[in-house]
Amino acid sequence: MLGFMDYVQSAFYEASHWNRDNSYGTLNATAQALLDYDTPRGLRLHISSLAAPNFATSYTVGSVGIVDGSISYLYSSLPILTSAKSSDTDLNHVIKGYRHLRDLRRPDEDWWWEIWHSGKRIDRRDTLLYGRIFLPRSTLEALYLRRLSPTKQLKICCVSDSGLNNGGTILALLQSDVGKYSTEYMYSTDSALLGIRGLYNFGPDPRESVVAPTTPEDAVEPIHGRFSAGAELYYGILNKSGGLSTGLRFTTLPHHAGFPYTMTLTLNPLMGNLLSTYAVKAGQNLALCSRFHFNFYSYESDLQLGCELWTRRRNTDIEWAVKKLRPDWKKATLKPDEDVTGVLKARVDQDWRIGVLWEGRIKELLFTLGASLDLKRREQIFRAVGVELQYSS
């Protein structure tokens, strides 16, 4: 489940019209959401608050052998107008599940962002600041995010920890997204790493204006799927080593009439790694995913299977009888997740390592209950068991 600060950051991206899915870094986001979730350990409590549309705080206390925790602060120059209460939050926005990709959006024009007053431009670029300190280790992490233009943004991530080389590291990303394609330039102080990656989407260009059809014969059939290709290249100046990877993705779009599905294939020729994933939304409440990894040099392989099941309340109302008594009666419109009681996730690999997760809401609290098992270790089958509780206001 997304933490409160991750949820607020997602709301910032949404409000500033930034598509995080149109990036090579999120090529396998669907499979990762279904297979790479963390299993909680021990008991952990999160208390958060969106005190003002521009300011949020979060406190975490956990118990895994020792008592630890963290304190987080977030500032956004762009007001976050979404509901932050845990009792009103849409579970589809805080639970990582199958990701439905949307149609590519045409970028905003530069002049749309201009604000003039008395003949002078007074507009400023939207900025997000985030900081978090972990106790008692005194590890500090920070994020600086600034929208430079409708198609560009700068992202700087910092970590300060005595256990890291040079006491910490900084990662800077200059991202550009014009819809048809996206690019990212990155630099990390760790080994003086330089990198570039990009993603290209085949099909119509969202920047081109679509002429309205005058006759039914001129109507253009909506796009049902999107094929994307991308690559990544990086090189460490200090250790004089580099890397290269390339990937493909095909995913269905909202106009697709059948089951939504996503397929990806990534290749790292230098390391010899081949990774393929397939995820399908098999029904309204069920999603399935598989991931296969193979190495050409060592001939080692790995297979993982996963699923998620959304559970809902049974319909016990007697709508037909009410309509007989009151023909003018109309059923109130439900929220997207008003009948959702929780989400059950499960995964298993070829070595019989199993992860189970149950996420949902109990009145004012969001909860995550999970367990990690290893069936081959008879002396200690349970590797981790825990529960997380989140409350936000």
TAUR-V854886 format. One record per run of one state. SS is the DSSP state (helix for helix, strand for strand, loop for the rest). FROM is the first residue (numbers start at 1). TO is the last residue. Records with the same first field share a line. If there is no record, write none. Layout:
SS->FROM-TO + FROM-TO
//
This chain:
loop->1-3 + 16-23 + 27-28 + 36-41 + 53-54 + 64-66 + 77-90 + 95-109 + 114-115 + 118-119 + 122-126 + 136-138 + 150-151 + 161-164 + 178-180 + 189-189 + 202-215 + 219-224 + 237-240 + 253-260 + 269-272 + 281-285 + 296-300 + 313-318 + 326-339 + 350-352 + 363-364 + 375-381 + 393-393
helix->4-15 + 24-26 + 29-35 + 91-94 + 110-113 + 165-167 + 190-192 + 216-218 + 319-325
strand->42-52 + 55-63 + 67-76 + 116-117 + 120-121 + 127-135 + 139-149 + 152-160 + 168-177 + 181-188 + 193-201 + 225-236 + 241-252 + 261-268 + 273-280 + 286-295 + 301-312 + 340-349 + 353-362 + 365-374 + 382-392
//
